[in-house]
Amino acid sequence: MAAPGGGWKSVLDVFKAVQQHERGVSEAIDGLHAIAVAQKDTATQVFLQWFVSEQVEEEATAAEIVDKLTLIGDKPATILYLDKEYGKRGK
């Protein structure tokens, strides 16, 4: 496994990397699902559906954060606001 990247110049750059990572995870899950379909393995297809649905959410969240940071900038106040708003998700 490759080491994670680093050396980002801004928070926006971090979330662009997050967005790209989530796309890669989705591609991997889609690949597993395609194998299950090719093998006519219905149980695995059903099992993978949760992961597919979760990745749709994760990609949407990453895209939303990138869009917000692009629109309003990644000033400290913006970061604190986004942290507060996205922190509510787990509650």
PDB file of N, CA, C and O in Angstrom:
ATOM      1  N   MET A   1       0.854  -1.165   0.000  1.00  0.00           N
ATOM      2  CA  MET A   1       0.000   0.000   0.000  1.00  0.00           C
ATOM      3  C   MET A   1       0.900   1.227   0.000  1.00  0.00           C
ATOM      4  O   MET A   1       1.865   1.314   0.759  1.00  0.00           O
ATOM      5  N   ALA A   2       0.567   2.158  -0.855  1.00  0.00           N
ATOM      6  CA  ALA A   2       1.354   3.388  -0.959  1.00  0.00           C
ATOM      7  C   ALA A   2       1.092   4.288   0.246  1.00  0.00           C
ATOM      8  O   ALA A   2       0.000   4.298   0.813  1.00  0.00           O
ATOM      9  N   ALA A   3       2.113   5.033   0.615  1.00  0.00           N
ATOM     10  CA  ALA A   3       1.971   5.991   1.711  1.00  0.00           C
ATOM     11  C   ALA A   3       1.018   7.105   1.280  1.00  0.00           C
ATOM     12  O   ALA A   3       0.953   7.445   0.099  1.00  0.00           O
ATOM     13  N   PRO A   4       0.279   7.672   2.236  1.00  0.00           N
ATOM     14  CA  PRO A   4      -0.622   8.765   1.883  1.00  0.00           C
ATOM     15  C   PRO A   4       0.170   9.979   1.412  1.00  0.00           C
ATOM     16  O   PRO A   4       1.324  10.180   1.792  1.00  0.00           O
ATOM     17  N   GLY A   5      -0.478  10.776   0.581  1.00  0.00           N
ATOM     18  CA  GLY A   5       0.159  11.992   0.078  1.00  0.00           C
ATOM     19  C   GLY A   5       0.329  13.011   1.187  1.00  0.00           C
ATOM     20  O   GLY A   5      -0.038  12.775   2.338  1.00  0.00           O
ATOM     21  N   GLY A   6       0.878  14.115   0.824  1.00  0.00           N
ATOM     22  CA  GLY A   6       1.075  15.178   1.801  1.00  0.00           C
ATOM     23  C   GLY A   6       1.547  16.431   1.097  1.00  0.00           C
ATOM     24  O   GLY A   6       1.585  16.493  -0.132  1.00  0.00           O
ATOM     25  N   GLY A   7       1.903  17.416   1.877  1.00  0.00           N
ATOM     26  CA  GLY A   7       2.434  18.641   1.306  1.00  0.00           C
ATOM     27  C   GLY A   7       1.389  19.517   0.634  1.00  0.00           C
ATOM     28  O   GLY A   7       1.701  20.279  -0.281  1.00  0.00           O
ATOM     29  N   TRP A   8       0.140  19.404   1.094  1.00  0.00           N
ATOM     30  CA  TRP A   8      -0.907  20.219   0.501  1.00  0.00           C
ATOM     31  C   TRP A   8      -0.687  21.681   0.842  1.00  0.00           C
ATOM     32  O   TRP A   8      -0.159  22.008   1.905  1.00  0.00           O
ATOM     33  N   LYS A   9      -1.092  22.552  -0.058  1.00  0.00           N
ATOM     34  CA  LYS A   9      -0.900  23.995   0.138  1.00  0.00           C
ATOM     35  C   LYS A   9      -2.104  24.656   0.784  1.00  0.00           C
ATOM     36  O   LYS A   9      -2.003  25.777   1.281  1.00  0.00           O
ATOM     37  N   SER A  10      -3.245  23.970   0.783  1.00  0.00           N
ATOM     38  CA  SER A  10      -4.451  24.554   1.362  1.00  0.00           C
ATOM     39  C   SER A  10      -5.407  23.440   1.772  1.00  0.00           C
ATOM     40  O   SER A  10      -5.233  22.276   1.410  1.00  0.00           O
ATOM     41  N   VAL A  11      -6.408  23.827   2.527  1.00  0.00           N
ATOM     42  CA  VAL A  11      -7.440  22.867   2.919  1.00  0.00           C
ATOM     43  C   VAL A  11      -8.209  22.411   1.675  1.00  0.00           C
ATOM     44  O   VAL A  11      -8.619  21.254   1.585  1.00  0.00           O
ATOM     45  N   LEU A  12      -8.399  23.312   0.730  1.00  0.00           N
ATOM     46  CA  LEU A  12      -9.061  22.943  -0.518  1.00  0.00           C
ATOM     47  C   LEU A  12      -8.290  21.824  -1.218  1.00  0.00           C
ATOM     48  O   LEU A  12      -8.895  20.880  -1.725  1.00  0.00           O
ATOM     49  N   ASP A  13      -6.964  21.925  -1.248  1.00  0.00           N
ATOM     50  CA  ASP A  13      -6.151  20.865  -1.855  1.00  0.00           C
ATOM     51  C   ASP A  13      -6.334  19.530  -1.133  1.00  0.00           C
ATOM     52  O   ASP A  13      -6.355  18.473  -1.764  1.00  0.00           O
ATOM     53  N   VAL A  14      -6.466  19.587   0.189  1.00  0.00           N
ATOM     54  CA  VAL A  14      -6.684  18.365   0.965  1.00  0.00           C
ATOM     55  C   VAL A  14      -7.991  17.708   0.530  1.00  0.00           C
ATOM     56  O   VAL A  14      -8.039  16.502   0.288  1.00  0.00           O
ATOM     57  N   PHE A  15      -9.046  18.509   0.436  1.00  0.00           N
ATOM     58  CA  PHE A  15     -10.343  17.924   0.095  1.00  0.00           C
ATOM     59  C   PHE A  15     -10.455  17.531  -1.366  1.00  0.00           C
ATOM     60  O   PHE A  15     -11.261  16.668  -1.712  1.00  0.00           O
ATOM     61  N   LYS A  16      -9.663  18.145  -2.224  1.00  0.00           N
ATOM     62  CA  LYS A  16      -9.603  17.654  -3.606  1.00  0.00           C
ATOM     63  C   LYS A  16      -8.958  16.271  -3.619  1.00  0.00           C
ATOM     64  O   LYS A  16      -9.374  15.395  -4.377  1.00  0.00           O
ATOM     65  N   ALA A  17      -7.944  16.078  -2.783  1.00  0.00           N
ATOM     66  CA  ALA A  17      -7.316  14.756  -2.668  1.00  0.00           C
ATOM     67  C   ALA A  17      -8.289  13.744  -2.066  1.00  0.00           C
ATOM     68  O   ALA A  17      -8.331  12.591  -2.494  1.00  0.00           O
ATOM     69  N   VAL A  18      -9.064  14.170  -1.079  1.00  0.00           N
ATOM     70  CA  VAL A  18     -10.081  13.298  -0.478  1.00  0.00           C
ATOM     71  C   VAL A  18     -11.090  12.877  -1.544  1.00  0.00           C
ATOM     72  O   VAL A  18     -11.452  11.705  -1.639  1.00  0.00           O
ATOM     73  N   GLN A  19     -11.540  13.845  -2.342  1.00  0.00           N
ATOM     74  CA  GLN A  19     -12.510  13.557  -3.396  1.00  0.00           C
ATOM     75  C   GLN A  19     -11.943  12.535  -4.387  1.00  0.00           C
ATOM     76  O   GLN A  19     -12.639  11.604  -4.793  1.00  0.00           O
ATOM     77  N   GLN A  20     -10.706  12.709  -4.763  1.00  0.00           N
ATOM     78  CA  GLN A  20     -10.069  11.769  -5.688  1.00  0.00           C
ATOM     79  C   GLN A  20      -9.939  10.380  -5.058  1.00  0.00           C
ATOM     80  O   GLN A  20     -10.148   9.367  -5.725  1.00  0.00           O
ATOM     81  N   HIS A  21      -9.597  10.343  -3.787  1.00  0.00           N
ATOM     82  CA  HIS A  21      -9.492   9.066  -3.076  1.00  0.00           C
ATOM     83  C   HIS A  21     -10.843   8.349  -3.057  1.00  0.00           C
ATOM     84  O   HIS A  21     -10.918   7.149  -3.321  1.00  0.00           O
ATOM     85  N   GLU A  22     -11.907   9.090  -2.745  1.00  0.00           N
ATOM     86  CA  GLU A  22     -13.242   8.483  -2.702  1.00  0.00           C
ATOM     87  C   GLU A  22     -13.640   7.936  -4.068  1.00  0.00           C
ATOM     88  O   GLU A  22     -14.286   6.892  -4.156  1.00  0.00           O
ATOM     89  N   ARG A  23     -13.262   8.629  -5.122  1.00  0.00           N
ATOM     90  CA  ARG A  23     -13.533   8.114  -6.471  1.00  0.00           C
ATOM     91  C   ARG A  23     -12.806   6.780  -6.695  1.00  0.00           C
ATOM     92  O   ARG A  23     -13.354   5.860  -7.302  1.00  0.00           O
ATOM     93  N   GLY A  24     -11.579   6.691  -6.201  1.00  0.00           N
ATOM     94  CA  GLY A  24     -10.816   5.448  -6.328  1.00  0.00           C
ATOM     95  C   GLY A  24     -11.446   4.314  -5.549  1.00  0.00           C
ATOM     96  O   GLY A  24     -11.488   3.179  -6.025  1.00  0.00           O
ATOM     97  N   VAL A  25     -11.937   4.610  -4.352  1.00  0.00           N
ATOM     98  CA  VAL A  25     -12.621   3.596  -3.548  1.00  0.00           C
ATOM     99  C   VAL A  25     -13.873   3.117  -4.282  1.00  0.00           C
ATOM    100  O   VAL A  25     -14.160   1.921  -4.326  1.00  0.00           O
ATOM    101  N   SER A  26     -14.612   4.066  -4.857  1.00  0.00           N
ATOM    102  CA  SER A  26     -15.821   3.697  -5.608  1.00  0.00           C
ATOM    103  C   SER A  26     -15.483   2.795  -6.791  1.00  0.00           C
ATOM    104  O   SER A  26     -16.193   1.826  -7.060  1.00  0.00           O
ATOM    105  N   GLU A  27     -14.415   3.109  -7.486  1.00  0.00           N
ATOM    106  CA  GLU A  27     -13.997   2.280  -8.621  1.00  0.00           C
ATOM    107  C   GLU A  27     -13.654   0.857  -8.168  1.00  0.00           C
ATOM    108  O   GLU A  27     -13.987  -0.115  -8.846  1.00  0.00           O
ATOM    109  N   ALA A  28     -12.992   0.746  -7.029  1.00  0.00           N
ATOM    110  CA  ALA A  28     -12.637  -0.581  -6.511  1.00  0.00           C
ATOM    111  C   ALA A  28     -13.892  -1.377  -6.152  1.00  0.00           C
ATOM    112  O   ALA A  28     -13.991  -2.563  -6.467  1.00  0.00           O
ATOM    113  N   ILE A  29     -14.838  -0.729  -5.499  1.00  0.00           N
ATOM    114  CA  ILE A  29     -16.085  -1.411  -5.136  1.00  0.00           C
ATOM    115  C   ILE A  29     -16.854  -1.795  -6.392  1.00  0.00           C
ATOM    116  O   ILE A  29     -17.389  -2.900  -6.486  1.00  0.00           O
ATOM    117  N   ASP A  30     -16.907  -0.884  -7.355  1.00  0.00           N
ATOM    118  CA  ASP A  30     -17.587  -1.196  -8.620  1.00  0.00           C
ATOM    119  C   ASP A  30     -16.943  -2.396  -9.310  1.00  0.00           C
ATOM    120  O   ASP A  30     -17.635  -3.216  -9.913  1.00  0.00           O
ATOM    121  N   GLY A  31     -15.621  -2.496  -9.221  1.00  0.00           N
ATOM    122  CA  GLY A  31     -14.916  -3.632  -9.807  1.00  0.00           C
ATOM    123  C   GLY A  31     -15.299  -4.937  -9.135  1.00  0.00           C
ATOM    124  O   GLY A  31     -15.507  -5.950  -9.804  1.00  0.00           O
ATOM    125  N   LEU A  32     -15.394  -4.915  -7.808  1.00  0.00           N
ATOM    126  CA  LEU A  32     -15.825  -6.108  -7.075  1.00  0.00           C
ATOM    127  C   LEU A  32     -17.259  -6.488  -7.456  1.00  0.00           C
ATOM    128  O   LEU A  32     -17.581  -7.663  -7.634  1.00  0.00           O
ATOM    129  N   HIS A  33     -18.100  -5.479  -7.575  1.00  0.00           N
ATOM    130  CA  HIS A  33     -19.495  -5.740  -7.942  1.00  0.00           C
ATOM    131  C   HIS A  33     -19.568  -6.348  -9.347  1.00  0.00           C
ATOM    132  O   HIS A  33     -20.349  -7.270  -9.585  1.00  0.00           O
ATOM    133  N   ALA A  34     -18.765  -5.837 -10.267  1.00  0.00           N
ATOM    134  CA  ALA A  34     -18.753  -6.371 -11.636  1.00  0.00           C
ATOM    135  C   ALA A  34     -18.331  -7.843 -11.641  1.00  0.00           C
ATOM    136  O   ALA A  34     -18.878  -8.647 -12.396  1.00  0.00           O
ATOM    137  N   ILE A  35     -17.361  -8.189 -10.801  1.00  0.00           N
ATOM    138  CA  ILE A  35     -16.938  -9.592 -10.700  1.00  0.00           C
ATOM    139  C   ILE A  35     -18.079 -10.443 -10.165  1.00  0.00           C
ATOM    140  O   ILE A  35     -18.330 -11.540 -10.664  1.00  0.00           O
ATOM    141  N   ALA A  36     -18.767  -9.938  -9.151  1.00  0.00           N
ATOM    142  CA  ALA A  36     -19.895 -10.689  -8.579  1.00  0.00           C
ATOM    143  C   ALA A  36     -20.989 -10.893  -9.626  1.00  0.00           C
ATOM    144  O   ALA A  36     -21.593 -11.964  -9.694  1.00  0.00           O
ATOM    145  N   VAL A  37     -21.242  -9.873 -10.437  1.00  0.00           N
ATOM    146  CA  VAL A  37     -22.246 -10.002 -11.499  1.00  0.00           C
ATOM    147  C   VAL A  37     -21.798 -11.041 -12.525  1.00  0.00           C
ATOM    148  O   VAL A  37     -22.581 -11.895 -12.939  1.00  0.00           O
ATOM    149  N   ALA A  38     -20.533 -10.960 -12.928  1.00  0.00           N
ATOM    150  CA  ALA A  38     -20.010 -11.900 -13.922  1.00  0.00           C
ATOM    151  C   ALA A  38     -20.062 -13.343 -13.414  1.00  0.00           C
ATOM    152  O   ALA A  38     -20.269 -14.278 -14.188  1.00  0.00           O
ATOM    153  N   GLN A  39     -19.872 -13.508 -12.106  1.00  0.00           N
ATOM    154  CA  GLN A  39     -19.898 -14.856 -11.506  1.00  0.00           C
ATOM    155  C   GLN A  39     -21.317 -15.284 -11.109  1.00  0.00           C
ATOM    156  O   GLN A  39     -21.532 -16.385 -10.603  1.00  0.00           O
ATOM    157  N   LYS A  40     -22.268 -14.394 -11.348  1.00  0.00           N
ATOM    158  CA  LYS A  40     -23.668 -14.644 -10.957  1.00  0.00           C
ATOM    159  C   LYS A  40     -23.781 -14.953  -9.463  1.00  0.00           C
ATOM    160  O   LYS A  40     -24.543 -15.821  -9.036  1.00  0.00           O
ATOM    161  N   ASP A  41     -22.986 -14.204  -8.685  1.00  0.00           N
ATOM    162  CA  ASP A  41     -22.943 -14.363  -7.224  1.00  0.00           C
ATOM    163  C   ASP A  41     -23.864 -13.309  -6.597  1.00  0.00           C
ATOM    164  O   ASP A  41     -23.430 -12.224  -6.210  1.00  0.00           O
ATOM    165  N   THR A  42     -25.126 -13.660  -6.512  1.00  0.00           N
ATOM    166  CA  THR A  42     -26.144 -12.724  -6.025  1.00  0.00           C
ATOM    167  C   THR A  42     -25.910 -12.312  -4.576  1.00  0.00           C
ATOM    168  O   THR A  42     -26.119 -11.150  -4.228  1.00  0.00           O
ATOM    169  N   ALA A  43     -25.488 -13.225  -3.741  1.00  0.00           N
ATOM    170  CA  ALA A  43     -25.259 -12.904  -2.327  1.00  0.00           C
ATOM    171  C   ALA A  43     -24.190 -11.819  -2.181  1.00  0.00           C
ATOM    172  O   ALA A  43     -24.341 -10.901  -1.375  1.00  0.00           O
ATOM    173  N   THR A  44     -23.129 -11.924  -2.949  1.00  0.00           N
ATOM    174  CA  THR A  44     -22.075 -10.914  -2.877  1.00  0.00           C
ATOM    175  C   THR A  44     -22.559  -9.585  -3.449  1.00  0.00           C
ATOM    176  O   THR A  44     -22.195  -8.520  -2.951  1.00  0.00           O
ATOM    177  N   GLN A  45     -23.371  -9.650  -4.486  1.00  0.00           N
ATOM    178  CA  GLN A  45     -23.936  -8.413  -5.037  1.00  0.00           C
ATOM    179  C   GLN A  45     -24.766  -7.682  -3.982  1.00  0.00           C
ATOM    180  O   GLN A  45     -24.664  -6.465  -3.834  1.00  0.00           O
ATOM    181  N   VAL A  46     -25.576  -8.427  -3.263  1.00  0.00           N
ATOM    182  CA  VAL A  46     -26.402  -7.837  -2.201  1.00  0.00           C
ATOM    183  C   VAL A  46     -25.510  -7.291  -1.093  1.00  0.00           C
ATOM    184  O   VAL A  46     -25.742  -6.188  -0.599  1.00  0.00           O
ATOM    185  N   PHE A  47     -24.503  -8.045  -0.704  1.00  0.00           N
ATOM    186  CA  PHE A  47     -23.563  -7.606   0.324  1.00  0.00           C
ATOM    187  C   PHE A  47     -22.884  -6.295  -0.070  1.00  0.00           C
ATOM    188  O   PHE A  47     -22.748  -5.389   0.752  1.00  0.00           O
ATOM    189  N   LEU A  48     -22.464  -6.201  -1.318  1.00  0.00           N
ATOM    190  CA  LEU A  48     -21.742  -5.012  -1.787  1.00  0.00           C
ATOM    191  C   LEU A  48     -22.642  -3.791  -1.946  1.00  0.00           C
ATOM    192  O   LEU A  48     -22.143  -2.667  -1.997  1.00  0.00           O
ATOM    193  N   GLN A  49     -23.949  -3.985  -2.024  1.00  0.00           N
ATOM    194  CA  GLN A  49     -24.855  -2.861  -2.235  1.00  0.00           C
ATOM    195  C   GLN A  49     -24.728  -1.802  -1.145  1.00  0.00           C
ATOM    196  O   GLN A  49     -24.806  -0.608  -1.435  1.00  0.00           O
ATOM    197  N   TRP A  50     -24.534  -2.222   0.104  1.00  0.00           N
ATOM    198  CA  TRP A  50     -24.352  -1.253   1.189  1.00  0.00           C
ATOM    199  C   TRP A  50     -23.136  -0.373   0.917  1.00  0.00           C
ATOM    200  O   TRP A  50     -23.184   0.842   1.114  1.00  0.00           O
ATOM    201  N   PHE A  51     -22.051  -0.991   0.466  1.00  0.00           N
ATOM    202  CA  PHE A  51     -20.830  -0.239   0.179  1.00  0.00           C
ATOM    203  C   PHE A  51     -21.025   0.717  -0.993  1.00  0.00           C
ATOM    204  O   PHE A  51     -20.522   1.840  -0.975  1.00  0.00           O
ATOM    205  N   VAL A  52     -21.750   0.272  -2.002  1.00  0.00           N
ATOM    206  CA  VAL A  52     -22.048   1.129  -3.148  1.00  0.00           C
ATOM    207  C   VAL A  52     -22.826   2.358  -2.675  1.00  0.00           C
ATOM    208  O   VAL A  52     -22.481   3.487  -3.025  1.00  0.00           O
ATOM    209  N   SER A  53     -23.864   2.139  -1.888  1.00  0.00           N
ATOM    210  CA  SER A  53     -24.683   3.245  -1.376  1.00  0.00           C
ATOM    211  C   SER A  53     -23.858   4.190  -0.505  1.00  0.00           C
ATOM    212  O   SER A  53     -23.985   5.410  -0.610  1.00  0.00           O
ATOM    213  N   GLU A  54     -23.030   3.631   0.336  1.00  0.00           N
ATOM    214  CA  GLU A  54     -22.186   4.446   1.215  1.00  0.00           C
ATOM    215  C   GLU A  54     -21.223   5.310   0.401  1.00  0.00           C
ATOM    216  O   GLU A  54     -20.995   6.474   0.731  1.00  0.00           O
ATOM    217  N   GLN A  55     -20.668   4.744  -0.647  1.00  0.00           N
ATOM    218  CA  GLN A  55     -19.721   5.503  -1.467  1.00  0.00           C
ATOM    219  C   GLN A  55     -20.403   6.634  -2.234  1.00  0.00           C
ATOM    220  O   GLN A  55     -19.791   7.676  -2.469  1.00  0.00           O
ATOM    221  N   VAL A  56     -21.646   6.444  -2.621  1.00  0.00           N
ATOM    222  CA  VAL A  56     -22.390   7.534  -3.256  1.00  0.00           C
ATOM    223  C   VAL A  56     -22.453   8.720  -2.292  1.00  0.00           C
ATOM    224  O   VAL A  56     -22.236   9.865  -2.690  1.00  0.00           O
ATOM    225  N   GLU A  57     -22.753   8.435  -1.024  1.00  0.00           N
ATOM    226  CA  GLU A  57     -22.791   9.476   0.006  1.00  0.00           C
ATOM    227  C   GLU A  57     -21.425  10.119   0.206  1.00  0.00           C
ATOM    228  O   GLU A  57     -21.317  11.344   0.269  1.00  0.00           O
ATOM    229  N   GLU A  58     -20.390   9.303   0.307  1.00  0.00           N
ATOM    230  CA  GLU A  58     -19.052   9.823   0.565  1.00  0.00           C
ATOM    231  C   GLU A  58     -18.557  10.718  -0.576  1.00  0.00           C
ATOM    232  O   GLU A  58     -17.974  11.775  -0.335  1.00  0.00           O
ATOM    233  N   GLU A  59     -18.792  10.291  -1.801  1.00  0.00           N
ATOM    234  CA  GLU A  59     -18.394  11.119  -2.941  1.00  0.00           C
ATOM    235  C   GLU A  59     -19.170  12.428  -2.961  1.00  0.00           C
ATOM    236  O   GLU A  59     -18.604  13.482  -3.250  1.00  0.00           O
ATOM    237  N   ALA A  60     -20.455  12.366  -2.658  1.00  0.00           N
ATOM    238  CA  ALA A  60     -21.279  13.577  -2.642  1.00  0.00           C
ATOM    239  C   ALA A  60     -20.807  14.546  -1.563  1.00  0.00           C
ATOM    240  O   ALA A  60     -20.753  15.755  -1.791  1.00  0.00           O
ATOM    241  N   THR A  61     -20.470  14.022  -0.401  1.00  0.00           N
ATOM    242  CA  THR A  61     -19.988  14.878   0.686  1.00  0.00           C
ATOM    243  C   THR A  61     -18.663  15.532   0.314  1.00  0.00           C
ATOM    244  O   THR A  61     -18.487  16.732   0.524  1.00  0.00           O
ATOM    245  N   ALA A  62     -17.744  14.770  -0.229  1.00  0.00           N
ATOM    246  CA  ALA A  62     -16.450  15.334  -0.638  1.00  0.00           C
ATOM    247  C   ALA A  62     -16.652  16.404  -1.700  1.00  0.00           C
ATOM    248  O   ALA A  62     -16.026  17.462  -1.636  1.00  0.00           O
ATOM    249  N   ALA A  63     -17.511  16.146  -2.670  1.00  0.00           N
ATOM    250  CA  ALA A  63     -17.774  17.131  -3.726  1.00  0.00           C
ATOM    251  C   ALA A  63     -18.406  18.396  -3.146  1.00  0.00           C
ATOM    252  O   ALA A  63     -18.073  19.508  -3.556  1.00  0.00           O
ATOM    253  N   GLU A  64     -19.309  18.220  -2.203  1.00  0.00           N
ATOM    254  CA  GLU A  64     -19.967  19.364  -1.568  1.00  0.00           C
ATOM    255  C   GLU A  64     -18.948  20.238  -0.830  1.00  0.00           C
ATOM    256  O   GLU A  64     -18.995  21.464  -0.926  1.00  0.00           O
ATOM    257  N   ILE A  65     -18.040  19.615  -0.105  1.00  0.00           N
ATOM    258  CA  ILE A  65     -17.021  20.368   0.633  1.00  0.00           C
ATOM    259  C   ILE A  65     -16.099  21.089  -0.344  1.00  0.00           C
ATOM    260  O   ILE A  65     -15.776  22.258  -0.133  1.00  0.00           O
ATOM    261  N   VAL A  66     -15.673  20.421  -1.397  1.00  0.00           N
ATOM    262  CA  VAL A  66     -14.822  21.065  -2.406  1.00  0.00           C
ATOM    263  C   VAL A  66     -15.549  22.259  -3.010  1.00  0.00           C
ATOM    264  O   VAL A  66     -14.962  23.329  -3.176  1.00  0.00           O
ATOM    265  N   ASP A  67     -16.821  22.080  -3.338  1.00  0.00           N
ATOM    266  CA  ASP A  67     -17.601  23.186  -3.908  1.00  0.00           C
ATOM    267  C   ASP A  67     -17.700  24.364  -2.946  1.00  0.00           C
ATOM    268  O   ASP A  67     -17.539  25.515  -3.350  1.00  0.00           O
ATOM    269  N   LYS A  68     -17.965  24.076  -1.678  1.00  0.00           N
ATOM    270  CA  LYS A  68     -18.079  25.152  -0.682  1.00  0.00           C
ATOM    271  C   LYS A  68     -16.755  25.871  -0.501  1.00  0.00           C
ATOM    272  O   LYS A  68     -16.719  27.101  -0.460  1.00  0.00           O
ATOM    273  N   LEU A  69     -15.668  25.122  -0.392  1.00  0.00           N
ATOM    274  CA  LEU A  69     -14.362  25.755  -0.217  1.00  0.00           C
ATOM    275  C   LEU A  69     -13.973  26.573  -1.448  1.00  0.00           C
ATOM    276  O   LEU A  69     -13.345  27.625  -1.325  1.00  0.00           O
ATOM    277  N   THR A  70     -14.340  26.098  -2.614  1.00  0.00           N
ATOM    278  CA  THR A  70     -14.056  26.834  -3.844  1.00  0.00           C
ATOM    279  C   THR A  70     -14.844  28.137  -3.871  1.00  0.00           C
ATOM    280  O   THR A  70     -14.328  29.176  -4.283  1.00  0.00           O
ATOM    281  N   LEU A  71     -16.086  28.077  -3.434  1.00  0.00           N
ATOM    282  CA  LEU A  71     -16.960  29.241  -3.471  1.00  0.00           C
ATOM    283  C   LEU A  71     -16.590  30.286  -2.422  1.00  0.00           C
ATOM    284  O   LEU A  71     -16.496  31.474  -2.730  1.00  0.00           O
ATOM    285  N   ILE A  72     -16.378  29.841  -1.179  1.00  0.00           N
ATOM    286  CA  ILE A  72     -16.185  30.807  -0.101  1.00  0.00           C
ATOM    287  C   ILE A  72     -14.751  30.877   0.424  1.00  0.00           C
ATOM    288  O   ILE A  72     -14.454  31.688   1.301  1.00  0.00           O
ATOM    289  N   GLY A  73     -13.878  30.051  -0.093  1.00  0.00           N
ATOM    290  CA  GLY A  73     -12.482  30.082   0.335  1.00  0.00           C
ATOM    291  C   GLY A  73     -12.230  29.206   1.544  1.00  0.00           C
ATOM    292  O   GLY A  73     -13.158  28.715   2.187  1.00  0.00           O
ATOM    293  N   ASP A  74     -10.952  29.022   1.839  1.00  0.00           N
ATOM    294  CA  ASP A  74     -10.614  28.168   2.982  1.00  0.00           C
ATOM    295  C   ASP A  74      -9.932  28.974   4.077  1.00  0.00           C
ATOM    296  O   ASP A  74      -8.871  28.612   4.586  1.00  0.00           O
ATOM    297  N   LYS A  75     -10.582  30.077   4.418  1.00  0.00           N
ATOM    298  CA  LYS A  75     -10.126  30.900   5.534  1.00  0.00           C
ATOM    299  C   LYS A  75     -10.438  30.170   6.847  1.00  0.00           C
ATOM    300  O   LYS A  75     -11.296  29.288   6.868  1.00  0.00           O
ATOM    301  N   PRO A  76      -9.762  30.521   7.930  1.00  0.00           N
ATOM    302  CA  PRO A  76      -9.997  29.825   9.202  1.00  0.00           C
ATOM    303  C   PRO A  76     -11.468  29.804   9.630  1.00  0.00           C
ATOM    304  O   PRO A  76     -11.943  28.787  10.136  1.00  0.00           O
ATOM    305  N   ALA A  77     -12.192  30.901   9.437  1.00  0.00           N
ATOM    306  CA  ALA A  77     -13.605  30.937   9.837  1.00  0.00           C
ATOM    307  C   ALA A  77     -14.426  29.937   9.025  1.00  0.00           C
ATOM    308  O   ALA A  77     -15.338  29.302   9.555  1.00  0.00           O
ATOM    309  N   THR A  78     -14.106  29.802   7.763  1.00  0.00           N
ATOM    310  CA  THR A  78     -14.806  28.843   6.897  1.00  0.00           C
ATOM    311  C   THR A  78     -14.558  27.418   7.387  1.00  0.00           C
ATOM    312  O   THR A  78     -15.478  26.603   7.459  1.00  0.00           O
ATOM    313  N   ILE A  79     -13.316  27.134   7.719  1.00  0.00           N
ATOM    314  CA  ILE A  79     -12.952  25.789   8.184  1.00  0.00           C
ATOM    315  C   ILE A  79     -13.688  25.473   9.481  1.00  0.00           C
ATOM    316  O   ILE A  79     -14.201  24.366   9.645  1.00  0.00           O
ATOM    317  N   LEU A  80     -13.745  26.430  10.403  1.00  0.00           N
ATOM    318  CA  LEU A  80     -14.459  26.201  11.664  1.00  0.00           C
ATOM    319  C   LEU A  80     -15.939  25.959  11.421  1.00  0.00           C
ATOM    320  O   LEU A  80     -16.535  25.086  12.051  1.00  0.00           O
ATOM    321  N   TYR A  81     -16.542  26.726  10.512  1.00  0.00           N
ATOM    322  CA  TYR A  81     -17.959  26.552  10.195  1.00  0.00           C
ATOM    323  C   TYR A  81     -18.212  25.157   9.616  1.00  0.00           C
ATOM    324  O   TYR A  81     -19.117  24.449  10.055  1.00  0.00           O
ATOM    325  N   LEU A  82     -17.404  24.772   8.627  1.00  0.00           N
ATOM    326  CA  LEU A  82     -17.588  23.454   8.013  1.00  0.00           C
ATOM    327  C   LEU A  82     -17.368  22.336   9.030  1.00  0.00           C
ATOM    328  O   LEU A  82     -18.089  21.338   9.020  1.00  0.00           O
ATOM    329  N   ASP A  83     -16.382  22.496   9.900  1.00  0.00           N
ATOM    330  CA  ASP A  83     -16.128  21.504  10.942  1.00  0.00           C
ATOM    331  C   ASP A  83     -17.353  21.349  11.832  1.00  0.00           C
ATOM    332  O   ASP A  83     -17.744  20.233  12.172  1.00  0.00           O
ATOM    333  N   LYS A  84     -17.951  22.463  12.205  1.00  0.00           N
ATOM    334  CA  LYS A  84     -19.141  22.430  13.057  1.00  0.00           C
ATOM    335  C   LYS A  84     -20.303  21.749  12.333  1.00  0.00           C
ATOM    336  O   LYS A  84     -20.967  20.881  12.901  1.00  0.00           O
ATOM    337  N   GLU A  85     -20.545  22.135  11.101  1.00  0.00           N
ATOM    338  CA  GLU A  85     -21.664  21.582  10.345  1.00  0.00           C
ATOM    339  C   GLU A  85     -21.506  20.085  10.066  1.00  0.00           C
ATOM    340  O   GLU A  85     -22.447  19.316  10.264  1.00  0.00           O
ATOM    341  N   TYR A  86     -20.332  19.672   9.613  1.00  0.00           N
ATOM    342  CA  TYR A  86     -20.123  18.261   9.301  1.00  0.00           C
ATOM    343  C   TYR A  86     -19.937  17.431  10.565  1.00  0.00           C
ATOM    344  O   TYR A  86     -20.139  16.217  10.540  1.00  0.00           O
ATOM    345  N   GLY A  87     -19.559  18.064  11.661  1.00  0.00           N
ATOM    346  CA  GLY A  87     -19.449  17.371  12.939  1.00  0.00           C
ATOM    347  C   GLY A  87     -20.799  16.899  13.461  1.00  0.00           C
ATOM    348  O   GLY A  87     -20.872  15.952  14.245  1.00  0.00           O
ATOM    349  N   LYS A  88     -21.858  17.556  13.029  1.00  0.00           N
ATOM    350  CA  LYS A  88     -23.206  17.183  13.451  1.00  0.00           C
ATOM    351  C   LYS A  88     -23.662  15.874  12.813  1.00  0.00           C
ATOM    352  O   LYS A  88     -24.587  15.233  13.310  1.00  0.00           O
ATOM    353  N   ARG A  89     -23.029  15.480  11.734  1.00  0.00           N
ATOM    354  CA  ARG A  89     -23.454  14.266  11.001  1.00  0.00           C
ATOM    355  C   ARG A  89     -23.400  13.020  11.845  1.00  0.00           C
ATOM    356  O   ARG A  89     -24.250  12.142  11.699  1.00  0.00           O
ATOM    357  N   GLY A  90     -22.420  12.916  12.725  1.00  0.00           N
ATOM    358  CA  GLY A  90     -22.249  11.690  13.499  1.00  0.00           C
ATOM    359  C   GLY A  90     -23.161  11.600  14.704  1.00  0.00           C
ATOM    360  O   GLY A  90     -23.183  10.581  15.394  1.00  0.00           O
ATOM    361  N   LYS A  91     -23.910  12.653  14.964  1.00  0.00           N
ATOM    362  CA  LYS A  91     -24.750  12.676  16.178  1.00  0.00           C
ATOM    363  C   LYS A  91     -26.158  12.272  15.884  1.00  0.00           C
ATOM    364  O   LYS A  91     -26.992  12.237  16.788  1.00  0.00           O
TER     365      LYS A  91
END
